[in-house]
Amino acid sequence: MAIKAWATKGADKPLEPFEYDPGPLGADDVEIDVETCGICHSDVSMMHNEWGMTTYPIVPGHEVIGRVSKLGSNAKGLKIGQRVGVGWASSSCMHCQPCLDGDQNLCATHSGTIVGRHGGFAEKVRAQWPWAIPIPDGVDAREAGPLLCGGVTVFTPFRAFGIKPTDRVGVIGIGGLGHMALKFANAWGCEVTAFTTSDSKADEARSLGAHNVVNTRNTDDLKRIAGTLDLLISTVNVTLDWPAMIATLRPKGRLHVVGAVLEPIPVAAFPIIMGQNSISGSPNGAPVTSQLMLEFCARHNIAPQTEHFPISKVNDAIQHLLDGKARYRIVLDVA
């Protein structure tokens, strides 16, 4: 049976109604009736082929919430009717060392939900069963879609690097990723500093969990926090004053990049050596990390700040994102 969806057939073309035949359900796969799907900037990048790996037509959408409607013969741990979420990745080999180590998001052959396959701007979507993450009680399913991509992306460094409640954490950018990072860092117990280019966002940053707010264009602000941060998460995709950002780190502090900056990051070796600092990055998160993140959200009542559009207005929603008006994540209501 054909799946009804919204697809674009070229980099400069709008999304339009589209149908495709998904073929037989794989033994390890599940089929999900989509209820909501978040819009991530990565969807736009794929629509425009900014990363050079788009196959047209493409059905975007990788922040999916829905209910399991079909189970492959090898699918485990899920039931028909169960509500689950699917993020950026929807399958991995499950036998390489990263997969066996629980780092399936680092699998060299993992499959992106919208890379070479069709995503969640549709009535149905498919994924390998480990990547269909059960939504726990206490998480508002209507708002949960962005957690499966942006949420786990900024949650991953807290788990991966053993961040402690006594640590001081900075977040660059108060946007789709950054506003969730502020909430996570505050609930983790850390002292939280928000980095923004706009003084007008200071009060909002504090309402999202920041204890301190720094204007990245104010040299006095940056000098004031020099040498104080254990972790600085960059969520933006623009070039920054990287030496100034690194200077905010305390000894053994880490600059962690999750915003896809396309330009190289120039780094002088000597300050990093003398501070024994690290620069790192991470893509999204493994299934177990996503599950832990959702449980953390349920325990601490964390949800992204969202705006909703019906799927029929998907092109308006995309333009709203491109115009920089999203506060802070957009969710499409599909069902």
N, C-alpha and C positions, 0 to 999 in steps of 0.2 A: 504494500500500500504506500502511495506517495506521501511524503511528509511536506506539509505546507510551511513555508519559511519566508524570510526577507533576505535578499541577496543583492550584491552589487556585481556587475559584469565588467567593471573597469575602474581604474584608479580615480577617475573624475566623474563617475556616474553615481547617481543616488541609489539608495536601496529600493528595491521593488519586489512585489510578490513573486514567489518562486516555489516550484515544487521539485522534489527529487526522490528517487527510489533508493532507499538505504541498503537494499539487498538483504540477504539472510542475516539474522542476528548471530554474531560470533559466540562461540561456546563460553568465552570468558567475559562477555559483555552484558550490560544491562541497557534497557531502553527506558527513558524517563519522560513522562509527560511534564512539559515545562509549565511552571506557574509564573515565575518571574525570572528576569535575566538582567543583571547589571550591565551598564556600558562603561568600559574601561578605555583609557586613551590607547591602549594596545589594540583594541578593536579598530580604532581609526587608523593607526599605523599600518595594520594589516590591510584595511580597505584601500589605502593609498599606496600600498606596496613600498613603504618607506624602508623596510628591512630586506627587500629583494627576495622574499620567499613566499609571496602570495600566489595562489592558483585561483584563477577566476573561472566561473563565478564563485564567490565566497559568501557564506552565511556566517556573519560574525557572532560574537556572544560566548563568553567563557566565565560568566559569573551566574551560573544556573542554579535555580532552586526548583524542585519538582518532585513528583512521586514516581516510584518504580512501577512500570507497567508491564515489563517483560524481563525475564531472567534467562541468560544463557545456561546451558547444561552444567557448566563448571563454576558458575557464579556462587559465591559463598557469603554468608553473614547478612544477607539482605532479604527482604520480603516484599511481595507485591503490595503496593499501596504505601510503602514506607517513604517518608520524605527525606530526600538527600540533596546534596549540593555537589556541583562539579566546577572546578576552577580552570586555570590555564592549561594544565596537563590532563589528559584523559586516558593514557595508557603508558606502560613501560614494560621492559622485557622480563622483569622479575627474576632474572638469574645472574645478572652481572654483579660485580662486587658492590657498587653503590646501592643497587636494589636490595641485595642481601644485608647490607649494613643499615637499611632503613632510610636511605637517601635516594629514593626513587626519582625525585625531582632532578637528580644529577645524572640519571641514566642517559648514556650517549644516544640511545635510540628511542627515548621517550617521545610520545606523540602529543603535540599541542592540540587542544580542543578545536582550534580554528586554523591549524596548519596542515594543509592537505586533506582536511575533512571539514564537515559542516557543523557549525556551532549552535548556540542557544537562542538566536533570534528566530525561533521556530516553535512549532507545537510539540516537537519531540527532539530529543538528542540522545546519543549513545556514548557510553564510556565503558572502559574495562572496570570490573566490579570493585577493585581496591580504591579506585579514584572516585567512586560515588560515595561521598562522605555523609553518614547519617547526621541529621540535624537534631541536636539534643533538646529536651524540654528546657524552657527558659530562654531560648533564642527565638526571637520574632522572625519567623520564616519570611515574612513579606519584606523585611529589611536586610536579610542575611546574605543575599547574593554577593555584594562587594567584599564580604569577609573571605570568600573562597579564593579571591585573587589579591586585591590590595591589602586585605586584612592579614592574611597569612604571610604576605611578603614582608610586612613590617614587624610581624610577630616572630618570624624565624630567627633574626639575630639575637633576640632575648634568650631563646632556648639554645641556639647553636654556640653562643659564646659565654654561657653561664653568668649572665648579668645578675647582679645581686640587688636586693632592695636598698642597700646602702649606697649604690652607685649613682652617679650623676649622668643623666642622659640628655643629649641635645637632639632636636629634630629640625632639620632644614626644610622649610616649606609647609605652609598650613593649607593643604589642599586635599585631594582625594586620598592620597596615601598618608600625608602628614597628620591630618586630623585624627586618623585612627592610631597612628604611632604615639601621639600625645596621650590618648586615652589608655593605651596599653602600658606605656611607661609609668603613668600615674598609678594605675591599678597594681603594677608590679611593685610599687613602693618606692620608686626612685624619685630623686629631685629632678625636675623636668624643666628644660630650657627650650623655648620655641625660638627659631630663627625665621625672621620675616623681613621683607623689604618695605613693609607698610606699617607705620605706627598705628594706623586705624584698626589693624587686626589684633592689637594687643589684648583688648578685653575679651575678644572671642577666643584667642589662644588660651587665656587663663580659664575660660569657661570649659574648654576642652581638656584641661588637665595640666597646663603649664604653670609652674611656679614663678618662672622668670621669662621675660621676653627680650630678645636682642634684635636690633635692627642691623642687618648685615652690611648696610651702607654707612653705618656709624662706627668710625674707628675707635671712639671712646668706649662704646659698648663692647666691641670685640676685645679691646685691651683689658677691660674689666673682668672678663671671664677667661682670659688666657691661662692655660695650664690647669683647667678645672674639670674637664669632662672625661669620663671613663668611656663613653660611647657617643658618637655623633653620627646620626643616621641622615643621609642625604636622600630626600625623596623627589627632588626636582630634576628636570631633564635639560637644564641650562648650565652654561659654564659659570663657575664661581671663582672667587679669590681663594684658590686652594691653599696657598701657604697660610693665609689668615685662618682658614678653617682648621688646618692641621695644628696651628698654634693654640687653638682652644683646648687641645687634648692634654691631659695630665700624663705623667710617665706611665707607659704600658697602655695608654688609651688607644682607641680604635676609631677610624673614620670608615663607616660602612655605607656603601653606595647601593641603593635599590632603584634610584631614578636613572633611566636609560639615557645618559649623556652621550651623544654621538661623537663629540670631540674628545681627543686624548686629554688625560688629566696629568699636567706636568707636575712633577714632584721632585724636590731637592732631597738628596739622600741624607745629608748631614743632620737636619733636624729630626728625621725619623730615627736615625741611628742613636742620637744622643738621648731621645726620649723613649727608645725601645717601643716605638709606636707601630701600629699596623694599619694598612689600608686594605679593605676587603669588599666583596660584593656577594650577593646571593640572588638566585632566581626563585621566586614563589616559595613553595614548601612541599614537603613530602606528605603523603596521606596521614600518617600518624601525627605530624605537626599540625595539620589542618584540624584533626579531631581534637587535639589538646587545646588549640586556639579557640574552637567553638565552645568547649567546656569552660575555658577561662572566661569567655564572653558571658556565658550563662551565669557563672558564679558572681561576676562583677557587674552584671547588667550593662555590658558594653554593646553598642550597636553603631553602625555608621550613620552619619547624617545624610539623608537621602531626599531626592525629589523623584516623583513617579510620573511616567508618561505611558499611555496605552501603546501597545505595539504598532497600532495603525499610525501613530505619530512619530515613528522611529527616526525619520529624517529631521523632524523638528528637534527631537532630543539630541541627535548628533550635532546639529548646529548650535544648540544651547551649550553643549560641551565645548565646541570649537570657539565660541564667543567668550569663553572664560566665565560663564555665568553659573555654572553648576556649583551648588553648595550642599554637600561636597561630592556626592556620588549620585548618578542617575540610575534609576531602576525602571525597566520596562515591565508593565503588567501584561502577561501573555494570556493567561487563562482567567 
